[in-house]
Every structure is written in structure tokens, then in C-alpha cells.
Amino acid sequence: MAENDAGSQHEVGTAPVRSDAGVPDGDDWVGLYASMLPVADASGWVARPDCGAVVVFTGTARDHAEGRPDVDLLVYEAYDELAVPRLADVVAEMRVRWPSLGRVVALHRTGEVPIGEAAVIVAVSAPHRDEAFVAARFGIDAVKASVPIWKRERWRDGEDWGLGSRTLVTAGDVGAHLIDGDAHVIGDADNDPPGGVRP
């Protein structure tokens, strides 16, 4: 881990780890951001002339959770030394499964995230829409299932870790299939067994 003049940390030779810095030189952009995610920059950067499809998924902080009305703040914590390599693993797995992908973005916010702000971005470009949609769906599900990032919620009646903890898996353990043009993801966060380590 190296630190630049502004005090932002970067993993040597890769995309921003904790930074508001610019985009990488290659076709993959992964990182953790302690401030507002660059949604517009990611959306513009992911497009390539040889790709006719761009899918951008942006997960935003919402004002409620099951049994928790009036959520007014989310706080994300990450195990940095493992989270960034796991984000890169998700992108690598996407490229194995969909070799035609152009550019791929996997960025996650850490720290306080006000309601309405972006907490995660997964974006892909591909020659055609089918692989772009299924790859993006796989990407967000794999981030949620394999990256050690925890969410804490503050709501009207209290504050606690997010619901739905599960055991982390590797990106390769998350299944995605394109059947008749529809994405079917197996092993996503909604179907993982309870009792894991990721709230």
C-alpha cells in the first residue's frame, strides 16, 4: 500500500483503493472510496467504441430496511487488505465467464453514506446487451457474496449491523446463467444460507 501527496492510499500498481483520484489506464476499475462514488465518471469511462452495450448498476442508500423504518444513515466498513483483491477477483471472474466484455467497473463506498447516495457501482461494456446485462447482474451479486464489506444502519429506533448475514464465498462460487435471454443467478445474496459472516 502506498500513499500519495494528498494522503490517499493506493494499492501499488492498481486502481484507486481509497481515493477520489482519476480512472485507471487499463480496462478494469476497482476500488474502495471513502467519499462520494464517481458514478457519472464510471458510466462514461466504461463505454468503448467496440461495445454497443453499457450496463451500469448503482446501489444507493435507501431510507428503510426490513423492520427498520426511517433509516437515515448507512455506514460501510471494509477489510481493505482483502476487499480490494476480492473486487478484482469479481472482475477477473466476469472476464473468464464473458470474455467479450470491454471495460468493467467495481467500486464500493466506505464510511458514512447518506440516504440517496451511491454505495456501490458495477458497470460493464460489451458488444451486445445480453452479456452486458448478465455480467453486470453477476458482478453485483458476486460483490455482495464475496467481498468483506459490512453495513451498519441507523434508523428511528436504533442502530445496528445490516440484516442478512451470510458466509462469504469466492467470486467463482457465484453462479450466473443466461437462459433464453434472461439472467439467472445462483448463489446470490438472497439465496445464501444464513449464519455467515457478512451482515
C-alpha positions in Angstrom: 0.0 0.0 0.0 1.4 3.4 -1.0 0.3 6.9 -0.1 0.3 9.8 -2.5 0.9 13.5 -1.7 -2.7 14.1 -0.9 -2.7 11.3 1.7 -4.9 9.0 -0.4 -3.9 5.3 -0.2 -3.4 3.3 -3.3 -2.5 -0.4 -3.8 0.7 -0.2 -5.8 0.1 -0.8 -9.5 -3.7 -1.0 -9.3 -6.7 1.2 -9.4 -7.6 3.6 -6.5 -8.1 1.8 -3.2 -9.1 4.9 -1.1 -9.2 7.9 -3.2 -11.1 10.4 -5.2 -8.4 10.1 -7.9 -9.0 9.6 -11.6 -9.6 6.4 -13.6 -7.1 3.7 -14.3 -5.1 3.2 -17.5 -6.4 -0.3 -18.3 -9.9 -1.7 -18.8 -10.7 -2.6 -15.2 -11.5 -0.1 -12.5 -11.8 -1.5 -8.9 -11.5 0.2 -5.6 -12.9 1.5 -2.3 -13.8 5.1 -1.9 -14.2 7.0 1.4 -16.1 9.8 -0.3 -18.8 10.1 -3.0 -18.5 7.5 -5.7 -17.8 8.8 -9.2 -21.0 7.5 -10.8 -21.0 9.8 -13.9 -17.3 9.2 -14.5 -17.7 5.5 -14.2 -20.7 5.5 -16.6 -18.8 7.5 -19.2 -15.5 5.7 -18.8 -16.9 2.2 -19.2 -18.1 2.8 -22.8 -15.8 1.8 -25.7 -16.3 2.2 -29.4 -16.3 -1.6 -30.0 -19.0 -2.2 -27.4 -22.6 -1.5 -28.3 -24.0 -2.1 -24.8 -23.3 -0.4 -21.4 -25.0 -1.5 -18.2 -24.4 0.5 -15.0 -25.8 -0.7 -11.7 -25.7 1.8 -8.9 -26.8 0.7 -5.5 -27.9 3.6 -3.4 -28.6 4.1 0.3 -32.3 3.7 0.9 -34.4 5.1 3.8 -35.7 1.7 5.2 -34.8 -1.9 5.8 -36.9 -4.8 6.9 -38.3 -3.8 10.4 -36.2 -0.6 10.3 -38.3 2.4 9.2 -36.8 5.8 8.7 -33.2 4.7 8.1 -31.3 8.0 7.9 -27.7 6.8 7.6 -25.6 3.8 6.4 -22.0 3.2 7.4 -19.9 0.7 5.5 -16.8 -0.9 6.9 -14.4 -3.0 4.8 -11.5 -5.3 5.4 -9.3 -3.2 3.0 -6.5 -5.7 2.5 -9.0 -8.4 1.4 -11.8 -6.3 -0.1 -9.9 -4.7 -3.0 -8.4 -8.1 -4.1 -11.8 -9.6 -3.9 -13.3 -6.8 -6.0 -10.5 -7.6 -8.5 -11.4 -11.3 -8.3 -15.0 -10.5 -9.2 -13.9 -8.6 -12.3 -11.5 -11.4 -13.2 -14.3 -14.0 -12.9 -16.5 -11.8 -15.1 -13.9 -11.7 -17.8 -13.5 -15.5 -17.6 -17.2 -16.1 -18.0 -17.8 -13.3 -20.6 -14.5 -12.8 -22.5 -16.1 -10.3 -24.8 -16.5 -7.7 -22.1 -14.9 -4.3 -22.8 -14.4 -2.3 -19.6 -15.5 -3.3 -16.1 -16.1 -1.2 -13.0 -16.5 -2.5 -9.4 -16.4 0.4 -6.9 -17.7 0.4 -3.3 -18.1 3.2 -0.8 -16.9 3.0 2.8 -17.7 5.2 5.7 -20.9 7.2 6.1 -23.2 7.1 3.2 -26.2 9.5 3.4 -29.6 8.3 2.1 -29.8 8.6 -1.7 -26.0 8.5 -2.3 -24.3 5.7 -4.2 -22.9 2.9 -2.1 -21.7 0.6 -4.9 -21.2 0.7 -8.7 -20.8 -2.3 -11.1 -20.6 -1.3 -14.7 -19.8 -3.2 -17.9 -19.5 -2.7 -21.6 -19.9 -5.5 -24.1 -20.5 -5.8 -27.8 -24.1 -6.9 -27.1 -26.8 -6.3 -24.4 -27.3 -9.9 -23.3 -23.8 -10.4 -22.0 -23.7 -6.9 -20.6 -26.9 -7.4 -18.5 -26.0 -10.8 -17.2 -22.4 -9.9 -16.5 -23.5 -6.8 -14.5 -26.0 -8.8 -12.6 -23.4 -11.4 -11.8 -21.0 -8.6 -10.8 -23.2 -7.0 -8.2 -24.3 -10.4 -6.8 -20.6 -11.6 -6.6 -19.6 -8.3 -4.9 -22.3 -8.8 -2.2 -21.5 -12.5 -1.8 -17.6 -12.4 -1.8 -16.3 -9.0 -0.7 -15.8 -8.4 3.0 -17.8 -5.2 3.4 -20.2 -4.7 6.3 -23.1 -2.3 6.5 -24.3 -0.6 9.7 -27.8 1.1 9.6 -29.1 3.9 11.8 -32.9 4.3 12.0 -35.6 5.9 14.1 -35.5 3.3 16.9 -31.8 2.4 16.9 -28.6 1.5 15.2 -27.2 -2.0 14.3 -25.5 -4.0 11.6 -27.4 -4.8 8.4 -29.6 -7.8 8.3 -29.0 -10.9 6.3 -25.5 -12.1 7.3 -24.1 -14.9 5.2 -20.9 -16.8 4.7 -18.5 -15.2 2.2 -17.8 -17.2 -0.9 -15.3 -16.7 -3.7 -16.4 -15.0 -6.9 -16.0 -18.3 -8.7 -18.6 -19.9 -6.4 -21.3 -17.5 -7.5 -23.2 -18.9 -10.5 -24.8 -17.0 -13.3 -26.5 -18.4 -16.4 -28.1 -16.8 -19.4 -31.3 -18.8 -20.2 -33.5 -17.6 -23.1 -32.0 -14.1 -22.8 -32.8 -13.9 -19.0 -30.1 -13.8 -16.3 -30.5 -16.4 -13.6 -28.0 -16.0 -10.8 -27.4 -19.0 -8.4 -25.7 -18.3 -5.1 -26.7 -14.7 -4.9 -27.2 -12.9 -1.6 -30.9 -13.6 -1.4 -30.3 -17.4 -1.6 -27.2 -17.8 0.5 -27.6 -19.9 3.7 -28.0 -17.9 7.0 -25.3 -17.7 9.7 -22.5 -16.3 7.7 -20.0 -13.5 8.4 -21.2 -10.7 6.2 -24.0 -8.6 7.6 
